[in-house]
Amino acid sequence: MAKVGYARVSSVGQSLDVQREKLSDCDKLFEEKRSGTTNTRPQLK
């Protein structure tokens, strides 16, 4: 079974690097830079 990860930061100034490292064993990784106040998260869907 494939392992899927989702990484998100809430502001443009933040980096996904730490989350990418923690999720490096995933077969598929979805990433977004979206505010926590918005419900629009296309990669999560």
Secondary structure as a PSIPRED ss2 file (coil, helix, strand):
# PSIPRED VFORMAT (PSIPRED V4.0)

   1 M C   1.000  0.000  0.000
   2 A C   1.000  0.000  0.000
   3 K C   1.000  0.000  0.000
   4 V E   0.000  0.000  1.000
   5 G E   0.000  0.000  1.000
   6 Y E   0.000  0.000  1.000
   7 A E   0.000  0.000  1.000
   8 R E   0.000  0.000  1.000
   9 V E   0.000  0.000  1.000
  10 S C   1.000  0.000  0.000
  11 S C   1.000  0.000  0.000
  12 V C   1.000  0.000  0.000
  13 G C   1.000  0.000  0.000
  14 Q C   1.000  0.000  0.000
  15 S C   1.000  0.000  0.000
  16 L C   1.000  0.000  0.000
  17 D H   0.000  1.000  0.000
  18 V H   0.000  1.000  0.000
  19 Q H   0.000  1.000  0.000
  20 R H   0.000  1.000  0.000
  21 E H   0.000  1.000  0.000
  22 K H   0.000  1.000  0.000
  23 L C   1.000  0.000  0.000
  24 S C   1.000  0.000  0.000
  25 D C   1.000  0.000  0.000
  26 C C   1.000  0.000  0.000
  27 D C   1.000  0.000  0.000
  28 K E   0.000  0.000  1.000
  29 L E   0.000  0.000  1.000
  30 F E   0.000  0.000  1.000
  31 E E   0.000  0.000  1.000
  32 E E   0.000  0.000  1.000
  33 K E   0.000  0.000  1.000
  34 R C   1.000  0.000  0.000
  35 S C   1.000  0.000  0.000
  36 G C   1.000  0.000  0.000
  37 T C   1.000  0.000  0.000
  38 T C   1.000  0.000  0.000
  39 N C   1.000  0.000  0.000
  40 T C   1.000  0.000  0.000
  41 R C   1.000  0.000  0.000
  42 P C   1.000  0.000  0.000
  43 Q C   1.000  0.000  0.000
  44 L C   1.000  0.000  0.000
  45 K C   1.000  0.000  0.000
